[in-house]
Amino acid sequence: MKKTVIISIIFALIASSCGQTAQKQEEPVDNEIANGQEKETGVQVDKIHTDTFEFFDYNDLYDYPFFIVKEGNQVLTFIDDCPIGSVVRTLNRGDMVEIQWKTDSVRIAGDNDAAHETELAVNIKKLEEGKLSVFRKTNYKPRNYIFMENHQTEEYQAELINEVEYFLANTTDENILQYLNDGIGDILTYIAHYAENKKGYPAITVRIDNVDESTHTLIRLGIEFDNENYKRIYYRFDEEKNEYIQLKK
């Protein structure tokens, strides 16, 4: 698993002329060899299960790409064994999806070719758009991102943009909502500098400004990436206390 990292993001709003508990439905993997018949290997045919989940993320950095989904407070992962042309590239965090999956064995490179039993997604379908998908379709303000360090990869930058827009799509901060919905100006996000925080994790300093006749900081936002538990924790910088305070959900 990746280490937990802290991401603090500065972005500016500019006003001028961004176990499973679901009931399982089962059907044979292959109708021609259903009802407990065996393949030539002698292994009993697995069943396809169909369940509904909240999409969280997609990871293709390892030997096998996999979906990360949530079912209530539980996080689950499914190796992507879907047909080419799957809807995965159109999914955003928070979308509701239907996954057809089965249990099977895979072999991990460098692990003496040992077989590991795991869950494979054989088909995925989007059922309902979440707040991030709706935000990207309905909020027409230009969203611009300025990265103060040019050594960050495009993949990493895209990940940070996704985190900022997920926050914007779900925020209840009245000041931010006002500038998102007033139809005037741009959303400008500054991602300032890369450093190590006191916990020893990488950090990015962040600030949100609204610029009209004068510059006004709406929020300094911190995002903690808990990649072991697939969680995101948000913080607001408190000027008086000179520290980040966790935002309540």
PADO-8389 format. One record per atom (N, C-alpha, C): x, y, z; atom name. Coordinates in pm, whole numbers, plus 50000, padded with zeros to 5 digits. Layout:
! residues N
X	Y	Z	CA
...
! end
This chain:
! residues 249
50084	49880	50000	N
50000	50000	50000	CA
50087	50126	50000	C
50034	50230	49947	N
50105	50357	49949	CA
50106	50410	50091	C
50202	50496	50123	N
50201	50562	50251	CA
50093	50667	50255	C
50049	50697	50376	N
49955	50807	50393	CA
50030	50937	50370	C
49977	51025	50291	N
50042	51152	50264	CA
49948	51265	50293	C
50005	51379	50326	N
49926	51499	50352	CA
49940	51590	50232	C
49830	51633	50178	N
49830	51726	50067	CA
49760	51852	50113	C
49831	51965	50112	N
49768	52092	50139	CA
49762	52166	50008	C
49645	52211	49967	N
49627	52270	49835	CA
49582	52413	49848	C
49648	52504	49774	N
49604	52642	49773	CA
49535	52666	49642	C
49407	52706	49644	N
49347	52742	49518	CA
49271	52871	49534	C
49257	52944	49424	N
49205	53078	49429	CA
49077	53087	49351	C
48976	53150	49410	N
48855	53183	49338	CA
48867	53328	49296	C
48868	53356	49167	N
48890	53491	49119	CA
48763	53543	49056	C
48710	53654	49110	N
48595	53721	49049	CA
48648	53833	48963	C
48644	53815	48832	N
48694	53914	48739	CA
48611	53902	48613	C
48630	54028	48502	N
48550	54033	48377	CA
48570	53904	48294	C
48564	52708	48976	N
48594	52514	48981	CA
48557	52413	49071	C
48359	49199	50520	N
48255	49202	50451	CA
48140	49263	50393	C
48116	49272	50260	N
48007	49332	50193	CA
47875	49293	50256	C
47783	49387	50255	N
47654	49362	50319	CA
47538	49367	50222	C
47562	49410	50098	N
47453	49417	50002	CA
47407	49277	49965	C
47277	49264	49936	N
47223	49135	49897	CA
47280	49095	49762	C
47325	48972	49752	N
47390	48924	49632	CA
47287	48865	49535	C
47307	48891	49405	N
47232	48822	49302	CA
47331	48733	49230	C
47300	48606	49210	N
47395	48515	49152	CA
47343	48455	49022	C
47436	48437	48928	N
47405	48371	48802	CA
47531	48303	48754	C
47524	48203	48670	N
47646	48132	48628	CA
47738	48223	48548	C
47871	48201	48562	N
47968	48273	48482	CA
47949	48239	48335	C
47926	48115	48305	N
47910	48069	48167	CA
47789	47977	48164	C
47686	48018	48092	N
47563	47940	48092	CA
47584	47798	48040	C
47685	47780	47955	N
47706	47648	47895	CA
47767	47549	47994	C
47831	47603	48102	N
47892	47513	48200	CA
47843	47548	48338	C
47715	47582	48345	N
47656	47623	48472	CA
47614	47501	48554	C
47545	47534	48666	N
47488	47430	48752	CA
47593	47335	48809	C
47708	47392	48846	N
47808	47312	48918	CA
47895	47226	48830	C
47881	47232	48697	N
47970	47155	48612	CA
48112	47208	48624	C
48210	47129	48585	N
48349	47164	48601	CA
48416	47191	48467	C
48514	47284	48472	N
48597	47306	48355	CA
48696	47190	48341	C
48776	47193	48235	N
48872	47086	48214	CA
48973	47078	48326	C
48997	47190	48394	N
49093	47192	48504	CA
49039	47120	48626	C
48909	47096	48630	N
48851	47032	48746	CA
48805	47130	48851	C
48825	47260	48829	N
48785	47362	48925	CA
48639	47397	48902	C
48559	47399	49007	N
48417	47430	48991	CA
48398	47571	48940	C
48302	47587	48852	N
48277	47718	48791	CA
48234	47818	48897	C
48299	47937	48898	N
48260	48042	48991	CA
48127	48103	48946	C
48061	48165	49039	N
47937	48234	49009	CA
47963	48383	48995	C
47884	48450	48912	N
47892	48595	48901	CA
47796	48656	49002	C
47847	48750	49080	N
47767	48823	49177	CA
47743	48963	49123	C
47630	49019	49152	N
47597	49155	49108	CA
47563	49241	49230	C
47640	49350	49248	N
47619	49438	49363	CA
47634	49584	49322	C
47578	49670	49404	N
47583	49815	49381	CA
47678	49879	49482	C
47767	49967	49432	N
47867	50031	49516	CA
47878	50180	49481	C
47944	50254	49570	N
47984	50392	49541	CA
48128	50388	49490	C
48149	50441	49370	N
48283	50441	49311	CA
48373	50538	49387	C
48496	50493	49418	N
48593	50580	49487	CA
48710	50616	49396	C
48774	50516	49336	N
48891	50546	49254	CA
48926	50425	49169	C
49021	50447	49079	N
49071	50340	48992	CA
49223	50347	48997	C
49288	50234	49020	N
49434	50231	49033	CA
49491	50137	48929	C
49578	50191	48843	N
49641	50107	48740	CA
49793	50111	48750	C
49845	50130	48872	N
49988	50142	48892	CA
50055	50009	48926	C
49977	49904	48946	N
50034	49777	48988	CA
50017	49671	48878	C
50051	49547	48910	N
50044	49439	48810	CA
49904	49426	48751	C
49805	49441	48837	N
49666	49431	48794	CA
49593	49560	48829	C
49532	49628	48733	N
49452	49747	48767	CA
49330	49705	48847	C
49285	49792	48938	N
49171	49754	49019	CA
49081	49873	49052	C
48953	49842	49071	N
48854	49938	49115	CA
48856	49947	49268	C
48838	50068	49319	N
48821	50088	49463	CA
48680	50143	49482	C
48599	50074	49559	N
48460	50114	49577	CA
48425	50110	49726	C
48310	50171	49758	N
48264	50173	49897	CA
48123	50117	49905	C
48099	50048	50015	N
47966	49998	50047	CA
47940	50039	50191	C
47872	50154	50210	N
47861	50213	50342	CA
47998	50263	50386	C
48044	50218	50503	N
48176	50257	50553	CA
48285	50157	50514	C
48248	50054	50442	N
48343	49951	50404	CA
48403	49980	50267	C
48534	49959	50255	N
48605	49979	50129	CA
48639	49843	50071	C
48614	49824	49942	N
48644	49698	49874	CA
48720	49726	49746	C
48798	49628	49701	N
48871	49641	49575	CA
48840	49521	49487	C
48834	49548	49355	N
48809	49444	49256	CA
48909	49461	49142	C
48980	49356	49109	N
49069	49361	48994	CA
48985	49382	48868	C
49033	49468	48780	N
48960	49500	48657	CA
48981	49390	48553	C
48876	49312	48533	N
48876	49210	48428	CA
48762	49236	48331	C
48726	49364	48318	N
48614	49403	48232	CA
48657	49407	48085	C
48562	49397	47994	N
48595	49406	47852	CA
48658	49540	47817	C
48738	49542	47714	N
48795	49668	47666	CA
48682	49762	47627	C
48696	49890	47663	N
48590	49985	47636	CA
48498	50003	47755	C
48544	49958	47872	N
48467	49974	47995	CA
48443	50122	48023	C
48342	50150	48106	N
48306	50289	48137	CA
48400	50352	48239	C
48504	50281	48283	N
48584	50328	48395	CA
48637	50470	48375	C
48677	50504	48254	N
48735	50637	48231	CA
48632	50748	48240	C
48505	50714	48244	N
48399	50816	48256	CA
48349	50829	48399	C
48404	50750	48491	N
48355	50750	48628	CA
48427	50855	48712	C
48351	50916	48802	N
48405	51008	48901	CA
48371	50958	49040	C
48452	50998	49137	N
48426	50957	49275	CA
48285	50999	49317	C
48216	50906	49380	N
48080	50934	49426	CA
47973	50880	49333	C
48009	50842	49210	N
47912	50781	49120	CA
47869	50645	49176	C
47744	50609	49157	N
47695	50477	49196	CA
47711	50383	49077	C
47768	50266	49102	N
47796	50171	48995	CA
47743	50033	49031	C
47713	49956	48927	N
47678	49815	48943	CA
47797	49733	48893	C
47848	49646	48977	N
47963	49563	48939	CA
47921	49417	48940	C
47951	49350	48830	N
47939	49205	48825	CA
48077	49149	48850	C
48089	49059	48948	N
48221	49013	48988	CA
48219	48864	49022	C
48338	48806	49023	N
48354	48666	49057	CA
48484	48649	49135	C
48494	48539	49206	N
48617	48503	49276	CA
48701	48414	49185	C
48829	48446	49174	N
48918	48368	49089	CA
49060	48381	49142	C
49154	48313	49078	N
49293	48318	49119	CA
49376	48398	49020	C
49473	48474	49071	N
49567	48548	48987	CA
49707	48520	49037	C
49803	48541	48949	N
49944	48520	48986	CA
50015	48655	48986	C
50089	48681	49094	N
50159	48808	49111	CA
50305	48791	49072	C
50353	48880	48985	N
50492	48875	48940	CA
50586	48891	49060	C
50692	48809	49062	N
50790	48820	49170	CA
50748	48748	49297	C
50636	48677	49295	N
50587	48606	49413	CA
50588	48456	49387	C
50695	48410	49319	N
50712	48269	49287	CA
50592	48211	49212	C
50525	48300	49137	N
50410	48258	49057	CA
50301	48190	49141	C
50297	48225	49271	N
50194	48168	49357	CA
50058	48226	49321	C
49956	48141	49324	N
49821	48185	49291	CA
49755	48245	49415	C
49687	48358	49396	N
49618	48426	49505	CA
49471	48439	49468	C
49385	48398	49558	N
49241	48410	49534	CA
49198	48555	49558	C
49122	48609	49464	N
49079	48748	49475	CA
48947	48768	49402	C
48895	48891	49408	N
48769	48922	49340	CA
48799	48998	49212	C
48739	48953	49103	N
48756	49016	48972	CA
48625	49077	48926	C
48631	49203	48883	N
48514	49266	48822	CA
48511	49229	48675	C
48402	49167	48631	N
48391	49125	48491	CA
48305	49222	48410	C
48232	49309	48480	N
48154	49412	48411	CA
48120	49522	48510	C
48117	49646	48464	N
48081	49758	48550	CA
47991	49853	48472	C
47889	49902	48539	N
47793	49991	48474	CA
47761	50107	48569	C
47762	50229	48515	N
47726	50346	48598	CA
47574	50353	48610	C
47528	50366	48734	N
47385	50373	48761	CA
47338	50516	48785	C
47419	50593	48856	N
47377	50728	48896	CA
47499	50816	48915	C
47491	50940	48871	N
47603	51032	48885	CA
47608	51090	49026	C
47729	51102	49079	N
47750	51163	49208	CA
47769	51313	49195	C
47798	51379	49308	N
47808	51525	49309	CA
47920	51577	49221	C
48032	51505	49214	N
48144	51552	49132	CA
48107	51550	48984	C
48043	51443	48939	N
48001	51435	48799	CA
47903	51546	48766	C
47808	51570	48856	N
47709	51676	48834	CA
47776	51811	48831	C
47871	51835	48924	N
47944	51962	48929	CA
48015	51989	48797	C
48081	51889	48743	N
48158	51909	48621	CA
48070	51934	48500	C
47945	51893	48507	N
47852	51915	48397	CA
47775	52046	48410	C
47757	52094	48532	N
47666	52206	48554	CA
47735	52336	48593	C
47860	52329	48643	N
47929	52451	48681	CA
48020	52493	48565	C
47984	52605	48503	N
48052	52646	48380	CA
48164	52747	48403	C
48193	52779	48529	N
48304	52871	48552	CA
48435	52809	48504	C
48518	52885	48435	N
48649	52832	48396	CA
48729	52793	48521	C
48791	52675	48516	N
48872	52628	48628	CA
49016	52615	48578	C
49102	52694	48638	N
49243	52698	48597	CA
49330	52657	48715	C
49437	52584	48685	N
49526	52533	48788	CA
49670	52575	48758	C
49734	52632	48858	N
49873	52675	48844	CA
49958	52591	48938	C
50049	52512	48882	N
50139	52430	48961	CA
50273	52503	48972	C
50312	52532	49094	N
50431	52612	49118	CA
50559	52529	49102	C
50545	52398	49091	N
50660	52311	49068	CA
50639	52235	48938	C
50736	52238	48853	N
50720	52175	48722	CA
50768	52030	48719	C
50814	51976	48834	N
50860	51837	48834	CA
50746	51738	48863	C
50627	51788	48893	N
50514	51699	48919	CA
50465	51638	48788	C
50437	51509	48789	N
50391	51441	48668	CA
50248	51482	48636	C
50209	51462	48511	N
50072	51493	48471	CA
49972	51408	48547	C
50008	51282	48576	N
49919	51194	48651	CA
49897	51247	48792	C
50004	51294	48855	N
49993	51348	48991	CA
49913	51477	48991	C
49936	51562	48892	N
49860	51686	48882	CA
49712	51657	48863	C
49681	51558	48779	N
49542	51521	48756	CA
49477	51471	48885	C
49553	51398	48966	N
49501	51349	49095	CA
49466	51465	49187	C
49552	51566	49191	N
49527	51682	49277	CA
49408	51763	49227	C
49397	51779	49097	N
49282	51850	49040	CA
49153	51778	49078	C
49155	51646	49070	N
49038	51567	49106	CA
49000	51591	49252	C
49100	51599	49341	N
49073	51622	49483	CA
49013	51760	49507	C
49066	51862	49438	N
49014	51998	49454	CA
48869	52005	49407	C
48841	51947	49291	N
48706	51956	49237	CA
48607	51872	49317	C
48654	51762	49376	N
48565	51685	49464	CA
48528	51768	49586	C
48626	51841	49640	N
48598	51929	49753	CA
48498	52037	49714	C
48519	52101	49599	N
48429	52206	49554	CA
48287	52153	49532	C
48278	52033	49477	N
48147	51975	49448	CA
48069	51940	49574	C
48141	51918	49685	N
48077	51872	49809	CA
48081	51974	49922	C
48142	52089	49899	N
48156	52185	50008	CA
48022	52243	50051	C
48014	52275	50180	N
47898	52346	50235	CA
47937	52487	50280	C
48061	52528	50249	N
48110	52660	50287	CA
48033	52766	50207	C
47959	52851	50278	N
47872	52949	50212	CA
47951	53048	50127	C
48069	53090	50175	N
48149	53186	50098	CA
48193	53126	49965	C
48237	53000	49969	N
48281	52935	49846	CA
48163	52911	49754	C
48052	52865	49810	N
47932	52839	49728	CA
47885	52966	49658	C
47897	53079	49725	N
47855	53206	49665	CA
47933	53233	49537	C
48065	53213	49542	N
48148	53242	49425	CA
48137	53133	49319	C
48097	53012	49360	N
48076	52907	49261	CA
47949	52932	49181	C
47852	52994	49243	N
47719	53004	49184	CA
47683	53143	49132	C
47774	53241	49146	N
47735	53377	49107	CA
47750	53402	48957	C
47810	53307	48884	N
47820	53322	48739	CA
47924	53420	48693	C
48008	53470	48784	N
48108	53571	48750	CA
48247	53518	48785	C
48344	53547	48699	N
48482	53518	48732	CA
48524	53375	48709	C
48649	53346	48745	N
48709	53215	48726	CA
48740	53151	48862	C
48764	53021	48859	N
48817	52951	48975	CA
48964	52925	48946	C
49049	52984	49024	N
49194	52972	49002	CA
49256	52900	49120	C
49322	52790	49093	N
49380	52707	49197	CA
49532	52712	49190	C
49593	52754	49301	N
49739	52753	49311	CA
49782	52633	49394	C
49871	52553	49340	N
49935	52445	49415	CA
50080	52487	49429	C
50116	52528	49550	N
50233	52610	49567	CA
50365	52536	49576	C
50394	52467	49686	N
50527	52409	49697	CA
50523	52274	49767	C
50625	52198	49738	N
50635	52062	49788	CA
50733	52061	49904	C
50694	52004	50018	N
50779	52007	50137	CA
50747	51886	50223	C
50812	51875	50335	N
50784	51770	50431	CA
50719	51833	50554	C
50605	51778	50597	N
50542	51831	50717	CA
50600	51764	50840	C
50550	51800	50956	N
50607	51750	51082	CA
50586	51600	51099	C
50491	51541	51026	N
50471	51397	51034	CA
50568	51321	50944	C
50641	51395	50862	N
50736	51330	50773	CA
50678	51293	50638	C
50554	51334	50612	N
50490	51301	50485	CA
50506	51418	50389	C
50506	51391	50258	N
50508	51500	50160	CA
50388	51592	50178	C
50404	51718	50154	N
50295	51815	50169	CA
50300	51919	50060	C
50183	51967	50025	N
50173	52078	49929	CA
50098	52191	49997	C
50153	52309	49998	N
50089	52424	50059	CA
49984	52481	49964	C
49868	52517	50022	N
49754	52558	49939	CA
49683	52680	49996	C
49625	52760	49906	N
49548	52877	49949	CA
49440	52907	49846	C
49323	52951	49892	N
49214	52987	49801	CA
49190	53137	49812	C
49197	53206	49701	N
49173	53350	49700	CA
49055	53385	49612	C
48983	53491	49650	N
48890	53558	49560	CA
48951	53693	49529	C
48963	53725	49402	N
49022	53852	49364	CA
48918	53933	49287	C
48874	54042	49347	N
48790	54136	49273	CA
48863	54269	49272	C
48821	54361	49357	N
48899	54485	49367	CA
49019	54466	49458	C
49013	54367	49545	N
49125	54334	49632	CA
49132	54183	49647	C
49243	54135	49694	N
49260	53991	49712	CA
49208	53950	49849	C
49121	53851	49850	N
49063	53803	49975	CA
49077	53652	49981	C
49143	53601	50084	N
49160	53457	50098	CA
49033	53396	50154	C
48970	53310	50076	N
48849	53244	50121	CA
48880	53126	50212	C
48981	53049	50176	N
49016	52932	50257	CA
49157	52886	50221	C
49227	52838	50321	N
49350	52763	50298	CA
49317	52619	50332	C
49320	52536	50232	N
49269	52400	50245	CA
49381	52298	50252	C
49367	52203	50343	N
49459	52090	50352	CA
49383	51961	50326	C
49442	51873	50246	N
49380	51743	50220	CA
49478	51634	50259	C
49435	51549	50350	N
49518	51436	50392	CA
49478	51312	50313	C
49576	51248	50250	N
49554	51128	50172	CA
49587	51007	50260	C
49487	50939	50310	N
49507	50814	50382	CA
49487	50702	50281	C
49595	50664	50212	N
49584	50567	50103	CA
49580	50423	50152	C
49607	50400	50280	N
49594	50266	50333	CA
49447	50231	50354	C
49369	50332	50393	N
49226	50310	50419	CA
49138	50376	50315	C
49200	50435	50212	N
49127	50502	50104	CA
49032	50608	50161	C
49090	50700	50239	N
49012	50809	50297	CA
49076	50942	50259	C
48996	51047	50258	N
49043	51183	50241	CA
48991	51265	50359	C
49080	51336	50425	N
49043	51417	50541	CA
49079	51561	50508	C
48982	51652	50529	N
49000	51792	50489	CA
49024	51880	50611	C
49108	51982	50592	N
49144	52074	50698	CA
49135	52218	50647	C
49100	52308	50737	N
49105	52452	50710	CA
49215	52512	50797	C
49296	52598	50737	N
49403	52661	50816	CA
49345	52772	50901	C
49369	52765	51031	N
49323	52865	51127	CA
49435	52966	51148	C
49411	53090	51105	N
49514	53194	51113	CA
49552	53226	51258	C
49450	53231	51345	N
49478	53266	51485	CA
49560	53158	51555	C
49523	53031	51532	N
49594	52920	51597	CA
49719	52880	51519	C
49730	52929	51395	N
49845	52900	51310	CA
49860	52748	51288	C
49747	52681	51263	N
49749	52538	51237	CA
49625	52498	51158	C
49631	52379	51099	N
49517	52326	51025	CA
49421	52258	51121	C
49291	52292	51107	N
49185	52234	51188	CA
49099	52147	51098	C
49072	52023	51143	N
48995	51931	51060	CA
48853	51982	51039	C
48807	51978	50914	N
48672	52017	50882	CA
48576	51905	50915	C
48461	51941	50970	N
48359	51842	50999	CA
48283	51811	50872	C
48234	51688	50861	N
48159	51648	50743	CA
48022	51716	50741	C
! end
